[in-house]
C-alpha cells in the first residue's frame, strides 16, 4: 500500500464515516437501554392503571413509558454517544422535542395497528421500533449537530 493510499484511507472523510458508525452503534446501545426503561415503565403502569387496555389509558401508558425512556436516552447520549458540552437546557429541549415527534409517530402506529395487534406488548414493540428511526436521524442531525 502506498503512502498516498494510506493517507487517503485515514483521511477526514473516512474518519467521519467511522465516527458516524461508532455513534450509530452507541446510539443503538443507549436506545436498547432506553427500550428496557420504556418496557419496564410500560409494564408497571399496566399493572397500576385500571382498564389499561382501553384507548385513553393505553395511550397514557404508552406516552409515559416512551418519554421516560427518552429522558434516560438523552442523558446517556449526551454523555457517551455524542460527548456533548452544548447548553444542557437548549439541547435537552431539542432532544425532548424530537422525542415528542417520535412519540407522535409511535402513537400513530399504535392507532393504526391496534385493530390487528390489540393494546399490549406486541403493539408497544412495533410502535416503539417505528419511532426509533425518527429519534436517531433527527437527533443526530439536529440536536447533536454541533458535536460533529
Order of alpha helices (4+ residues) and beta strands (2+ residues): alpha-alpha-alpha-alpha-alpha
